Amino acid sequence: MSGAFAWISEIMQWAGRWIPRLLIVRATDCGVRFRHGARVEILEPGLRVYWPIVTEVQTVNVQRSVQNLSTQTLTTHDGVAVIVSGVLVYRVADVVKFLVANHDAEAGIDEVACAGIREVVLSMTLDEIREASIGGGLADRLRRQTRKLLSPFGVRVEYCRLTDCAPARVLSLAGIPNDLHLTMYGKTETVL
């Protein structure tokens, strides 16, 4: 019986798209209105009205955000294998770039920030990393590099630092499905 009247539900949904909708953009958020799928307008916090038949709306939190970054196994400039992970503190600075230039912003931020950490770690020796981590120079270098890389995506990096950095031994078992890599910690020595 319900299948016989499914067309009524479809008609109601179609008619509902012609009715204007109210949207509250919170003070912590900013949004983007896509009119006709192409014209992009910024939605500041407050009460907004839009027509669902021709408009889609997407909002994002623009407050300070903290993201733990993926762990990487890298080789320093002097040939020492290390395992590193980091933390990134950022804000969404340009909501249009953030929502339009990224498919999955959180994954994109992780990937690009890890690339920035990789560039810095590969350019330094293990001793340079140790010395720079004591004086704060390492965090400053990481912040500058990740800020440069993430700026095109509408992200303003406030802080980036390594949370872990330790010498490691990497064994690659080529030929096994997905080329299994094992990371073994030599000594329990940590750099940071």
MDTraj code that builds the backbone (N, CA, C; nanometers):
import mdtraj as md
import numpy as np

residues = "MET SER GLY ALA PHE ALA TRP ILE SER GLU ILE MET GLN TRP ALA GLY ARG TRP ILE PRO ARG LEU LEU ILE VAL ARG ALA THR ASP CYS GLY VAL ARG PHE ARG HIS GLY ALA ARG VAL GLU ILE LEU GLU PRO GLY LEU ARG VAL TYR TRP PRO ILE VAL THR GLU VAL GLN THR VAL ASN VAL GLN ARG SER VAL GLN ASN LEU SER THR GLN THR LEU THR THR HIS ASP GLY VAL ALA VAL ILE VAL SER GLY VAL LEU VAL TYR ARG VAL ALA ASP VAL VAL LYS PHE LEU VAL ALA ASN HIS ASP ALA GLU ALA GLY ILE ASP GLU VAL ALA CYS ALA GLY ILE ARG GLU VAL VAL LEU SER MET THR LEU ASP GLU ILE ARG GLU ALA SER ILE GLY GLY GLY LEU ALA ASP ARG LEU ARG ARG GLN THR ARG LYS LEU LEU SER PRO PHE GLY VAL ARG VAL GLU TYR CYS ARG LEU THR ASP CYS ALA PRO ALA ARG VAL LEU SER LEU ALA GLY ILE PRO ASN ASP LEU HIS LEU THR MET TYR GLY LYS THR GLU THR VAL LEU".split()
xyz = np.array([
    [0.0808, -0.1181, 0.0000],
    [0.0000, 0.0000, 0.0000],
    [0.0863, 0.1260, 0.0000],
    [0.1962, 0.1246, 0.0788],
    [0.2812, 0.2429, 0.0854],
    [0.3511, 0.2685, -0.0473],
    [0.3817, 0.1650, -0.1236],
    [0.4444, 0.1813, -0.2544],
    [0.3526, 0.2498, -0.3538],
    [0.2243, 0.2288, -0.3369],
    [0.1282, 0.2888, -0.4280],
    [0.1201, 0.4399, -0.4108],
    [0.1535, 0.4877, -0.2907],
    [0.1452, 0.6315, -0.2635],
    [0.2830, 0.6981, -0.2517],
    [0.3879, 0.6310, -0.2967],
    [0.5230, 0.6869, -0.2917],
    [0.5340, 0.8128, -0.3766],
    [0.4554, 0.8215, -0.4815],
    [0.4577, 0.9388, -0.5686],
    [0.4144, 1.0648, -0.4941],
    [0.3298, 1.0485, -0.3926],
    [0.2865, 1.1650, -0.3143],
    [0.4058, 1.2243, -0.2389],
    [0.4898, 1.1373, -0.1830],
    [0.6097, 1.1820, -0.1123],
    [0.7051, 1.2554, -0.2069],
    [0.7206, 1.2024, -0.3270],
    [0.8080, 1.2671, -0.4246],
    [0.7556, 1.4050, -0.4640],
    [0.6262, 1.4171, -0.4804],
    [0.5662, 1.5464, -0.5142],
    [0.5864, 1.6453, -0.3993],
    [0.5705, 1.6003, -0.2762],
    [0.5882, 1.6872, -0.1599],
    [0.7338, 1.7348, -0.1499],
    [0.8298, 1.6444, -0.1758],
    [0.9707, 1.6839, -0.1723],
    [1.0010, 1.7849, -0.2828],
    [0.9479, 1.7645, -0.4010],
    [0.9679, 1.8570, -0.5119],
    [0.9089, 1.9939, -0.4780],
    [0.7886, 1.9970, -0.4248],
    [0.7236, 2.1233, -0.3890],
    [0.7985, 2.1935, -0.2753],
    [0.8556, 2.1162, -0.1839],
    [0.9301, 2.1736, -0.0711],
    [1.0542, 2.2493, -0.1144],
    [1.1097, 2.2126, -0.2285],
    [1.2285, 2.2836, -0.2767],
    [1.1958, 2.4244, -0.3256],
    [1.0696, 2.4553, -0.3477],
    [1.0280, 2.5879, -0.3932],
    [1.0038, 2.6832, -0.2759],
    [1.0062, 2.6309, -0.1559],
    [0.9792, 2.7128, -0.0365],
    [1.1128, 2.7618, 0.0194],
    [1.1273, 2.8927, 0.0456],
    [1.2531, 2.9437, 0.1016],
    [1.2813, 2.8815, 0.2388],
    [1.4096, 2.8641, 0.2675],
    [1.4517, 2.8044, 0.3948],
    [1.5296, 2.9059, 0.4761],
    [1.5178, 2.8926, 0.6078],
    [1.5967, 2.9739, 0.6996],
    [1.7162, 2.8924, 0.7461],
    [1.8283, 2.9601, 0.7598],
    [1.9507, 2.8958, 0.8069],
    [2.0169, 2.9886, 0.9075],
    [2.0564, 2.9332, 1.0190],
    [2.1314, 3.0108, 1.1176],
    [2.2779, 2.9711, 1.1053],
    [2.3603, 3.0670, 1.0668],
    [2.5048, 3.0446, 1.0623],
    [2.5580, 3.0907, 1.1973],
    [2.6121, 2.9980, 1.2737],
    [2.6600, 3.0273, 1.4089],
    [2.7786, 3.1232, 1.4068],
    [2.8008, 3.1908, 1.5185],
    [2.9122, 3.2861, 1.5304],
    [3.0474, 3.2173, 1.5128],
    [3.0535, 3.0878, 1.5356],
    [3.1770, 3.0111, 1.5223],
    [3.2008, 2.9614, 1.3807],
    [3.1026, 2.9835, 1.2934],
    [3.1075, 2.9277, 1.1585],
    [3.1071, 3.0370, 1.0522],
    [3.1320, 2.9948, 0.9325],
    [3.1169, 3.0782, 0.8141],
    [3.0683, 2.9827, 0.7064],
    [2.9986, 3.0328, 0.6087],
    [2.9430, 2.9435, 0.5084],
    [2.9628, 2.9924, 0.3671],
    [2.9241, 2.9062, 0.2749],
    [2.9288, 2.9373, 0.1336],
    [2.7932, 2.9004, 0.0747],
    [2.7411, 2.9918, -0.0073],
    [2.6157, 2.9677, -0.0779],
    [2.6528, 2.9462, -0.2247],
    [2.6130, 2.8314, -0.2796],
    [2.6359, 2.7998, -0.4201],
    [2.5042, 2.8236, -0.4944],
    [2.4968, 2.9315, -0.5690],
    [2.3754, 2.9608, -0.6459],
    [2.3897, 2.9024, -0.7857],
    [2.2894, 2.8285, -0.8261],
    [2.2872, 2.7625, -0.9572],
    [2.4112, 2.6737, -0.9745],
    [2.4697, 2.6316, -0.8652],
    [2.5847, 2.5421, -0.8688],
    [2.7164, 2.6075, -0.9027],
    [2.7158, 2.7341, -0.9453],
    [2.8390, 2.7972, -0.9918],
    [2.8744, 2.9253, -0.9170],
    [2.7792, 3.0111, -0.8932],
    [2.8084, 3.1380, -0.8271],
    [2.8267, 3.1145, -0.6778],
    [2.9398, 3.1584, -0.6252],
    [2.9750, 3.1336, -0.4856],
    [2.9689, 3.2640, -0.4081],
    [2.8981, 3.2611, -0.2933],
    [2.8887, 3.3773, -0.2056],
    [2.9212, 3.3341, -0.0631],
    [2.9897, 3.4208, 0.0099],
    [3.0234, 3.3927, 0.1495],
    [2.9038, 3.4259, 0.2373],
    [2.8758, 3.3376, 0.3327],
    [2.7694, 3.3601, 0.4311],
    [2.8338, 3.3869, 0.5667],
    [2.8216, 3.5086, 0.6130],
    [2.8723, 3.5452, 0.7457],
    [2.7743, 3.4950, 0.8515],
    [2.8148, 3.4920, 0.9789],
    [2.7242, 3.4489, 1.0848],
    [2.5964, 3.5329, 1.0899],
    [2.4874, 3.4669, 1.1244],
    [2.3581, 3.5328, 1.1356],
    [2.2484, 3.4491, 1.0732],
    [2.1289, 3.5067, 1.0628],
    [2.0145, 3.4400, 1.0036],
    [2.0161, 3.4627, 0.8527],
    [2.0079, 3.3560, 0.7763],
    [2.0151, 3.3629, 0.6310],
    [1.8945, 3.2926, 0.5695],
    [1.8534, 3.3395, 0.4536],
    [1.7430, 3.2799, 0.3787],
    [1.7981, 3.2330, 0.2444],
    [1.7565, 3.1144, 0.2015],
    [1.7982, 3.0662, 0.0695],
    [1.6858, 2.9833, 0.0068],
    [1.6904, 2.9721, -0.1247],
    [1.5925, 2.8951, -0.2013],
    [1.6572, 2.7614, -0.2401],
    [1.6129, 2.6505, -0.1816],
    [1.6756, 2.5205, -0.2099],
    [1.6661, 2.4763, -0.3561],
    [1.5718, 2.5306, -0.4316],
    [1.5577, 2.4893, -0.5716],
    [1.6777, 2.5318, -0.6554],
    [1.7437, 2.6428, -0.6166],
    [1.8561, 2.6934, -0.6960],
    [1.9837, 2.7131, -0.6131],
    [1.9795, 2.6782, -0.4847],
    [2.0916, 2.7097, -0.3968],
    [2.1265, 2.5922, -0.3065],
    [2.2564, 2.5713, -0.2882],
    [2.3071, 2.4789, -0.1871],
    [2.3914, 2.5604, -0.0897],
    [2.3872, 2.5236, 0.0376],
    [2.4618, 2.5952, 0.1403],
    [2.5494, 2.4960, 0.2158],
    [2.6721, 2.5382, 0.2432],
    [2.7643, 2.4560, 0.3215],
    [2.8339, 2.5470, 0.4210],
    [2.8408, 2.5047, 0.5471],
    [2.9083, 2.5844, 0.6498],
    [3.0271, 2.5067, 0.7052],
    [3.1204, 2.5813, 0.7655],
    [3.2386, 2.5202, 0.8252],
    [3.2770, 2.6001, 0.9495],
    [3.3279, 2.5318, 1.0486],
    [3.3761, 2.5966, 1.1699],
    [3.5078, 2.6668, 1.1383],
    [3.5180, 2.7948, 1.1736],
    [3.6388, 2.8722, 1.1430],
    [3.7205, 2.9034, 1.2686],
    [3.6858, 2.8408, 1.3792],
    [3.7617, 2.8606, 1.5027],
    [3.8958, 2.7883, 1.4957],
    [3.9790, 2.8166, 1.5936],
    [4.1085, 2.7496, 1.6062],
    [4.0850, 2.5991, 1.6168],
    [4.1545, 2.5225, 1.5341],
    [4.1409, 2.3763, 1.5323],
    [4.2767, 2.3118, 1.5525],
    [4.2761, 2.1963, 1.6162],
    [4.3979, 2.1200, 1.6404],
    [4.3835, 1.9856, 1.5696],
    [4.4850, 1.9482, 1.4939],
    [4.4814, 1.8204, 1.4236],
    [4.6107, 1.7444, 1.4479],
    [4.5970, 1.6226, 1.5005],
    [4.7122, 1.5336, 1.5128],
    [4.7413, 1.4778, 1.3747],
    [4.8659, 1.4858, 1.3348],
    [4.9050, 1.4454, 1.1998],
    [4.9506, 1.3002, 1.1978],
    [4.9437, 1.2403, 1.0814],
    [4.9826, 1.1004, 1.0642],
    [5.1300, 1.0797, 1.0971],
    [5.1606, 0.9604, 1.1424],
    [5.2986, 0.9215, 1.1717],
    [5.3691, 0.8852, 1.0406],
    [5.4939, 0.9281, 1.0296],
    [5.5720, 0.9015, 0.9088],
    [5.7068, 0.8424, 0.9486],
    [5.7592, 0.7572, 0.8643],
    [5.8957, 0.7092, 0.8796],
    [5.9781, 0.7768, 0.7711],
    [6.0779, 0.8553, 0.8130],
    [6.1573, 0.9359, 0.7211],
    [6.3056, 0.9106, 0.7438],
    [6.3877, 0.9612, 0.6525],
    [6.5327, 0.9534, 0.6671],
    [6.5869, 1.0958, 0.6706],
    [6.6610, 1.1268, 0.7749],
    [6.7176, 1.2611, 0.7894],
    [6.8273, 1.2821, 0.6858],
    [6.8763, 1.4048, 0.6771],
    [6.9793, 1.4406, 0.5789],
    [7.1080, 1.3597, 0.5983],
    [7.1338, 1.3179, 0.7223],
    [7.2546, 1.2382, 0.7487],
    [7.2283, 1.0879, 0.7413],
    [7.1134, 1.0462, 0.6872],
    [7.0868, 0.9051, 0.6625],
    [7.0295, 0.8274, 0.7793],
    [6.9812, 0.8921, 0.8828],
    [6.9237, 0.8231, 0.9981],
    [6.7726, 0.8097, 0.9771],
    [6.7223, 0.6866, 0.9868],
    [6.5779, 0.6642, 0.9766],
    [6.5128, 0.7067, 1.1082],
    [6.4087, 0.7877, 1.0983],
    [6.3361, 0.8330, 1.2176],
    [6.1869, 0.8157, 1.1940],
    [6.1163, 0.7986, 1.3030],
    [5.9711, 0.7967, 1.2973],
    [5.9241, 0.9271, 1.3612],
    [5.8393, 1.0011, 1.2900],
    [5.7945, 1.1316, 1.3370],
    [5.6430, 1.1422, 1.3282],
    [5.5878, 1.2185, 1.4191],
    [5.4474, 1.2577, 1.4106],
    [5.4388, 1.3998, 1.4630],
    [5.3309, 1.4679, 1.4295],
    [5.3216, 1.6081, 1.4677],
    [5.1803, 1.6510, 1.4979],
    [5.1701, 1.7772, 1.5371],
    [5.0410, 1.8397, 1.5636],
    [5.0375, 1.9728, 1.4899],
    [4.9200, 2.0064, 1.4385],
    [4.9007, 2.1281, 1.3620],
    [4.7853, 2.2060, 1.4247],
    [4.8079, 2.3355, 1.4482],
    [4.7033, 2.4245, 1.4978],
    [4.6768, 2.5254, 1.3875],
    [4.5500, 2.5380, 1.3466],
    [4.5173, 2.6232, 1.2324],
    [4.3780, 2.6838, 1.2474],
    [4.3499, 2.7786, 1.1602],
    [4.2169, 2.8386, 1.1449],
    [4.1824, 2.8399, 0.9968],
    [4.0549, 2.8339, 0.9686],
    [4.0105, 2.8521, 0.8298],
    [4.0102, 3.0018, 0.8047],
    [4.0959, 3.0475, 0.7150],
    [4.1100, 3.1904, 0.6860],
    [4.0271, 3.2333, 0.5660],
    [4.0102, 3.1438, 0.4692],
    [3.9335, 3.1746, 0.3486],
    [3.8365, 3.0590, 0.3256],
    [3.7111, 3.0809, 0.3638],
    [3.6124, 2.9729, 0.3593],
    [3.5847, 2.9260, 0.2168],
    [3.5930, 3.0137, 0.1193],
    [3.5692, 2.9733, -0.0203],
    [3.6795, 2.8783, -0.0659],
    [3.8060, 2.9162, -0.0449],
    [3.9156, 2.8259, -0.0818],
    [3.9044, 2.6939, -0.0063],
    [3.8715, 2.7017, 0.1225],
    [3.8646, 2.5820, 0.2060],
    [3.7595, 2.4838, 0.1548],
    [3.6416, 2.5335, 0.1207],
    [3.5333, 2.4451, 0.0783],
    [3.5374, 2.4105, -0.0707],
    [3.5959, 2.4974, -0.1526],
    [3.5963, 2.4733, -0.2969],
    [3.7244, 2.4031, -0.3416],
    [3.8393, 2.4350, -0.2810],
    [3.9671, 2.3773, -0.3232],
    [3.9956, 2.2420, -0.2577],
    [3.9118, 2.1981, -0.1645],
    [3.9325, 2.0721, -0.0925],
    [3.8112, 1.9822, -0.1086],
    [3.8338, 1.8558, -0.1373],
    [3.7224, 1.7605, -0.1359],
    [3.6981, 1.7149, 0.0075],
    [3.8023, 1.6691, 0.0721],
    [3.7969, 1.6274, 0.2120],
    [3.9038, 1.7091, 0.2834],
    [3.8644, 1.8226, 0.3376],
    [3.9603, 1.9192, 0.3911],
    [4.0486, 1.8599, 0.4999],
    [3.9928, 1.7832, 0.5922],
    [4.0729, 1.7299, 0.7019],
    [4.1816, 1.6353, 0.6507],
    [4.1466, 1.5482, 0.5585],
    [4.2467, 1.4579, 0.4998],
    [4.3487, 1.5368, 0.4184],
    [4.3023, 1.6390, 0.3468],
    [4.3931, 1.7219, 0.2682],
    [4.4913, 1.7974, 0.3561],
    [4.4426, 1.8497, 0.4676],
    [4.5298, 1.9207, 0.5613],
    [4.6357, 1.8255, 0.6146],
    [4.5967, 1.7049, 0.6518],
    [4.6920, 1.6065, 0.7027],
    [4.7983, 1.5751, 0.5983],
    [4.7559, 1.5523, 0.4763],
    [4.8494, 1.5160, 0.3696],
    [4.9481, 1.6284, 0.3410],
    [4.8996, 1.7510, 0.3305],
    [4.9868, 1.8641, 0.2973],
    [5.0780, 1.8992, 0.4157],
    [5.0260, 1.8961, 0.5379],
    [5.1086, 1.9251, 0.6552],
    [5.2173, 1.8189, 0.6727],
    [5.1836, 1.6929, 0.6485],
    [5.2852, 1.5862, 0.6562],
    [5.3929, 1.6062, 0.5506],
    [5.3539, 1.6557, 0.4333],
    [5.4531, 1.6860, 0.3289],
    [5.5462, 1.7974, 0.3757],
    [5.4921, 1.8976, 0.4448],
    [5.5758, 2.0056, 0.4991],
    [5.6731, 1.9550, 0.6033],
    [5.6257, 1.8700, 0.6932],
    [5.7134, 1.8100, 0.7951],
    [5.8212, 1.7275, 0.7263],
    [5.7805, 1.6520, 0.6261],
    [5.8761, 1.5688, 0.5519],
    [5.9878, 1.6534, 0.4916],
    [5.9528, 1.7646, 0.4272],
    [6.0542, 1.8504, 0.3652],
    [6.1527, 1.9035, 0.4683],
    [6.1041, 1.9432, 0.5834],
    [6.1916, 1.9976, 0.6873],
    [6.2815, 1.8889, 0.7434],
    [6.2246, 1.7726, 0.7784],
    [6.3042, 1.6651, 0.8390],
    [6.4086, 1.6126, 0.7415],
    [6.3740, 1.5973, 0.6143],
    [6.4695, 1.5461, 0.5158],
    [6.5862, 1.6417, 0.4934],
    [6.5658, 1.7702, 0.5199],
    [6.6715, 1.8688, 0.4961],
    [6.7648, 1.8876, 0.6157],
    [6.7362, 1.8207, 0.7278],
    [6.8157, 1.8388, 0.8501],
    [6.8789, 1.7072, 0.8940],
    [6.9927, 1.7192, 0.9643],
    [7.0521, 1.6009, 1.0257],
    [6.9811, 1.5760, 1.1586],
    [7.0022, 1.4576, 1.2154],
    [6.9398, 1.4250, 1.3437],
    [6.9877, 1.5204, 1.4532],
    [7.1162, 1.5543, 1.4512],
    [7.1686, 1.6486, 1.5515],
    [7.1068, 1.7876, 1.5337],
    [7.0875, 1.8316, 1.4098],
    [7.0236, 1.9615, 1.3858],
    [6.8791, 1.9620, 1.4361],
    [6.8105, 1.8516, 1.4166],
    [6.6732, 1.8407, 1.4665],
    [6.6716, 1.8505, 1.6180],
    [6.7644, 1.7809, 1.6839],
    [6.7727, 1.7857, 1.8312],
    [6.7984, 1.9282, 1.8796],
    [6.8975, 1.9945, 1.8186],
    [6.9316, 2.1307, 1.8613],
    [6.8171, 2.2281, 1.8342],
    [6.7552, 2.2177, 1.7182],
    [6.6475, 2.3099, 1.6827],
    [6.5231, 2.2880, 1.7676],
    [6.5025, 2.1641, 1.8138],
    [6.3843, 2.1374, 1.8965],
    [6.3979, 2.1982, 2.0348],
    [6.5191, 2.2156, 2.0820],
    [6.5410, 2.2741, 2.2155],
    [6.5135, 2.4238, 2.2135],
    [6.5577, 2.4943, 2.1123],
    [6.5425, 2.6391, 2.1075],
    [6.4131, 2.6885, 2.0453],
    [6.3305, 2.5996, 1.9940],
    [6.2059, 2.6411, 1.9299],
    [6.2205, 2.6690, 1.7824],
    [6.3412, 2.6594, 1.7302],
    [6.3637, 2.6864, 1.5886],
    [6.2973, 2.5831, 1.4982],
    [6.2869, 2.4602, 1.5461],
    [6.2249, 2.3549, 1.4657],
    [6.0755, 2.3825, 1.4463],
    [6.0069, 2.4184, 1.5544],
    [5.8634, 2.4487, 1.5449],
    [5.8404, 2.5690, 1.4536],
    [5.9279, 2.6679, 1.4614],
    [5.9138, 2.7859, 1.3749],
    [5.9327, 2.7478, 1.2288],
    [6.0306, 2.6646, 1.2010],
    [6.0557, 2.6206, 1.0636],
    [5.9394, 2.5361, 1.0098],
    [5.8853, 2.4492, 1.0960],
    [5.7708, 2.3669, 1.0566],
    [5.6472, 2.4544, 1.0307],
    [5.6252, 2.5545, 1.1159],
    [5.5110, 2.6447, 1.0990],
    [5.5211, 2.7201, 0.9667],
    [5.6391, 2.7753, 0.9383],
    [5.6567, 2.8497, 0.8127],
    [5.6316, 2.7609, 0.6909],
    [5.6859, 2.6394, 0.6949],
    [5.6724, 2.5489, 0.5800],
    [5.5271, 2.5047, 0.5606],
    [5.4602, 2.4643, 0.6683],
    [5.3211, 2.4198, 0.6551],
    [5.2292, 2.5375, 0.6211],
    [5.2591, 2.6561, 0.6729],
    [5.1790, 2.7748, 0.6390],
    [5.1870, 2.8028, 0.4890],
    [5.3085, 2.7935, 0.4349],
    [5.3277, 2.8183, 0.2916],
    [5.2501, 2.7163, 0.2079],
    [5.2537, 2.5904, 0.2483],
    [5.1886, 2.4848, 0.1705],
    [5.0363, 2.4851, 0.1848],
    [4.9854, 2.5258, 0.3011],
    [4.8406, 2.5198, 0.3252],
    [4.7658, 2.6486, 0.2897],
    [4.8374, 2.7566, 0.2704],
    [4.7739, 2.8840, 0.2373],
    [4.6841, 2.8768, 0.1138],
    [4.7226, 2.8081, 0.0062],
    [4.6354, 2.8003, -0.1116],
    [4.5023, 2.7292, -0.0852],
    [4.4914, 2.6588, 0.0275],
    [4.3694, 2.5863, 0.0611],
    [4.2827, 2.6614, 0.1620],
    [4.3156, 2.7876, 0.1879],
    [4.2348, 2.8687, 0.2784],
    [4.2622, 2.8453, 0.4250],
    [4.3776, 2.7862, 0.4569],
    [4.4120, 2.7524, 0.5949],
    [4.5258, 2.8418, 0.6429],
    [4.5115, 2.8976, 0.7609],
    [4.6161, 2.9794, 0.8233],
    [4.6746, 2.8994, 0.9391],
    [4.7990, 2.8557, 0.9243],
    [4.8662, 2.7761, 1.0271],
    [4.9157, 2.8681, 1.1374],
    [4.8780, 2.8366, 1.2602],
    [4.9249, 2.9121, 1.3756],
    [5.0455, 2.8452, 1.4403],
    [5.0485, 2.7115, 1.4360],
    [5.1530, 2.6396, 1.5068],
    [5.1668, 2.5004, 1.4471],
    [5.2892, 2.4531, 1.4353],
    [5.3158, 2.3161, 1.3925],
    [5.4409, 2.2684, 1.4647],
    [5.4325, 2.1513, 1.5218],
    [5.5499, 2.0960, 1.5894],
    [5.5462, 1.9442, 1.5844],
    [5.6630, 1.8863, 1.6060],
    [5.6710, 1.7407, 1.6158],
    [5.6292, 1.6995, 1.7556],
    [5.5487, 1.5955, 1.7640],
    [5.5128, 1.5403, 1.8945],
    [5.6000, 1.4201, 1.9273],
    [5.6493, 1.3533, 1.8250],
    [5.7381, 1.2384, 1.8416],
    [5.8451, 1.2429, 1.7342],
    [5.9649, 1.2057, 1.7718],
    [6.0738, 1.1907, 1.6761],
    [6.1749, 1.0973, 1.7399],
    [6.1909, 0.9792, 1.6822],
    [6.2810, 0.8801, 1.7394],
    [6.3492, 0.8018, 1.6280],
    [6.4764, 0.7681, 1.6489],
    [6.5444, 0.6826, 1.5502],
    [6.4701, 0.5497, 1.5369],
    [6.4688, 0.4967, 1.4166],
    [6.3962, 0.3725, 1.3916],
    [6.4714, 0.2894, 1.2890],
    [6.4387, 0.1627, 1.2838],
    [6.4921, 0.0737, 1.1825],
    [6.3733, 0.0257, 1.0999],
    [6.3828, 0.0408, 0.9680],
    [6.2721, 0.0049, 0.8803],
    [6.3114, -0.1184, 0.8010],
    [6.2273, -0.2197, 0.8056],
    [6.2471, -0.3411, 0.7277],
    [6.1376, -0.3472, 0.6232],
    [6.1746, -0.3593, 0.4979],
    [6.0765, -0.3653, 0.3901],
    [6.0709, -0.5073, 0.3381],
    [5.9538, -0.5640, 0.3387],
    [5.9343, -0.6993, 0.2896],
    [5.8651, -0.6903, 0.1545],
    [5.9423, -0.6589, 0.0509],
    [5.8878, -0.6421, -0.0836],
    [5.8327, -0.7754, -0.1332],
    [5.7283, -0.7687, -0.2105],
    [5.6681, -0.8882, -0.2657],
    [5.5469, -0.9338, -0.1873],
    [5.5383, -0.8948, -0.0625],
    [5.4208, -0.9272, 0.0182],
    [5.3121, -0.8282, -0.0212],
    [5.1857, -0.8710, -0.0232],
    [5.0795, -0.7769, -0.0626],
    [5.0916, -0.6440, 0.0113],
    [5.0784, -0.5359, -0.0641],
    [5.0880, -0.3987, -0.0136],
    [5.2279, -0.3644, 0.0366],
    [5.3310, -0.4393, -0.0028],
    [5.4690, -0.4150, 0.0391],
    [5.4749, -0.3766, 0.1867],
    [5.4617, -0.4744, 0.2712],
    [5.4591, -0.4563, 0.4160],
    [5.5888, -0.3922, 0.4638],
    [5.5778, -0.2880, 0.5438],
    [5.6931, -0.2220, 0.6032],
    [5.6817, -0.2337, 0.7537],
    [5.7864, -0.2785, 0.8165],
    [5.7894, -0.2879, 0.9619],
    [5.8829, -0.1815, 1.0151],
    [5.8397, -0.1087, 1.1135],
    [5.9246, -0.0090, 1.1756],
    [5.9605, -0.0595, 1.3137],
    [6.0909, -0.0703, 1.3381],
    [6.1376, -0.1179, 1.4676],
    [6.2165, -0.0061, 1.5326],
    [6.1961, 0.0115, 1.6595],
    [6.2704, 0.1112, 1.7347],
    [6.3956, 0.0447, 1.7874],
    [6.5127, 0.1055, 1.7552],
    [6.6384, 0.0510, 1.8026],
    [6.6483, 0.0678, 1.9531],
    [6.6966, 0.1802, 1.9967],
    [6.7055, 0.2103, 2.1377],
    [6.5776, 0.2804, 2.1790],
    [6.5559, 0.2967, 2.3053],
    [6.4362, 0.3673, 2.3513],
    [6.4625, 0.5160, 2.3574],
    [6.5671, 0.5594, 2.2887],
    [6.6029, 0.7021, 2.2853],
    [6.5016, 0.7791, 2.1999],
    [6.4572, 0.8904, 2.2502],
    [6.3713, 0.9782, 2.1724],
    [6.4434, 1.1096, 2.1524],
    [6.4178, 1.1718, 2.0387],
    [6.4855, 1.2977, 2.0050],
    [6.4210, 1.4130, 2.0788],
    [6.2894, 1.4150, 2.0826],
    [6.2178, 1.5268, 2.1444],
    [6.1657, 1.4902, 2.2796],
])
top = md.Topology()
chain = top.add_chain()
for i, resn in enumerate(residues, 1):
    res = top.add_residue(resn, chain, resSeq=i)
    for name in ("N", "CA", "C"):
        top.add_atom(name, md.element.get_by_symbol(name[0]), res)
traj = md.Trajectory(xyz[None], top)
